[in-house]
C-alpha cells in the first residue's frame, strides 16, 4: 500500500501527494529518496558497507565525461544488483521486433496521412509491449540518432513481465485509460491529459490503473528519441515563466517490494535493443531499489497546467510557442523532436486574424494526435486518431474549417476550449511501417478534405472568366 506523506522518509521538502502516491517536484534537479529510513548512504556514493546490506549500483544516462550541466546519472541502493540473473542469457522474443515490424520493411511516402482511432479491440489479450504498433521511424538506435512514433492498445497488465529500453527515451501520452507504471525508482499514475517520460535503461512495467473499469483497454501514443534526453525549451524573450513550469513536473519516490515471498517470485525481463526484443528469466523482482539519489529519473506532467503564450494583438503565431518538451538536434534551433500541445487558450484578439493554423509547408515532419474533443483546423479529426504531414508536404485547415473561420465573428476575443491536440514535430523524414500503410483504420480519403478549397480569386482577366470562355476551373 502507498505510504502516507507523513510517514515518507525523505530529505527533500518538495513532496506532493496525488492518487495515494508521493512525488518529488521540479525538473532537472538532483533528487534523493529512501523507502526505508537511513537506507541512503551519507557522505559518499559507494561505501564499503552499504546500510542494511544493500548493494550500490550506478545508472548512467550520459557518458561519464558529459558536461556537468547535461550529465545524467542516479545512484541506486538495492537488495540485489541488476547483474544477478544475467547467467540466464538474453534470447530473442517470439515477437522479434518492438512494434511488430522489421524496420527494413518501412517505406517512404510523402502524401498527407490520417488514421482514425486505433480500434480498442486490437488491445485484447495484449500488454503494453505486445500491444505496441509502430507507425513510423527514422534513423537508427545503432547510431543513437532518430526517433520512432508508435501507438499502444492493451488489456493485460504486466504483472510478472518487466521491460527496459536500451535504444532511447519513451514519452508516453495516454489517450484512453489511466496507467499505473512501476519503475525501479518508484511508481507513477498517469491519466489521460498527462504525459510520462521513462528514460533509457530504466526497468518498468505498465498496468491499467483501474482494471475493473468496463472499458478495460488502455490506448495512447509513444514518442521514442534515440539521441539525448527530453528537456524544457528555452524561453528567450518570453522571460523566466510560462509554458511548462518547472514546479509542475512530478518524479517518483523510492519504493520496493517489501514482502520477501513476492520479491523472490520469478519473472521475465524484456529488453529492446537495436529495435529487436530480447528476454531472460529473472529470479527476483527488479523493483528492489530501497533508496536512490541522482538526476536520471522518470517523471510525469499534467498538460492542463501548461501556461499558454499567444498573440494579444494579431496573427496566429508559430506552434513552437506551445512546446512542452524538446529533444535537442544536431543543428542549433532545430530539434530532433518537439512535443507540442494545443491547449484551451484565448485566440488572437483583433477582428482580422484567421484563427486556425494557416496553410503551410514545413521543413519539419508533423505527427498529430488528439486526446479529447475537437481540433479547430480539422472537422473530422477524432480522439485516438493521428495525422502525418511529412517534410514539405502541404497541409492546413480543411475546407469546412477554413470556410467557418473566414465567416466567424471575430469582433471579440474568444477562448478555444473544445479539445486538446498535440504534435510530435521532428527534423527527421519518417518511414512508415506496413501497419501504418495497410491498417483498416487508415483514412485513404483524407486528402479530399481540401478538395472544396476553390479558386476565389476576384481579379482574373475578363478573358479567363468561365462564364464567357466556358472554362470551368473545377474540371
Helices and strands as residue ranges (DSSP letters): E 15-18, E 21-25, E 31-34, G 51-53, E 55-60, E 73-78, E 91-97, G 98-100, G 103-105, E 113-115, G 120-123, E 132-140, G 141-143, E 145-154, E 161-165, E 169-176, E 179-183, E 186-190, E 194-198, E 204-208, E 218-225, G 236-238, G 246-248, E 249-252, H 260-263, E 267-273, E 276-282, E 289-294, E 299-302, G 303-305, G 319-322, E 323-331, E 334-342, E 345-346, E 365-373, E 386-389, H 399-407, E 415-416, E 419-426, E 431-432, H 434-438, G 446-450, G 462-464, H 466-469
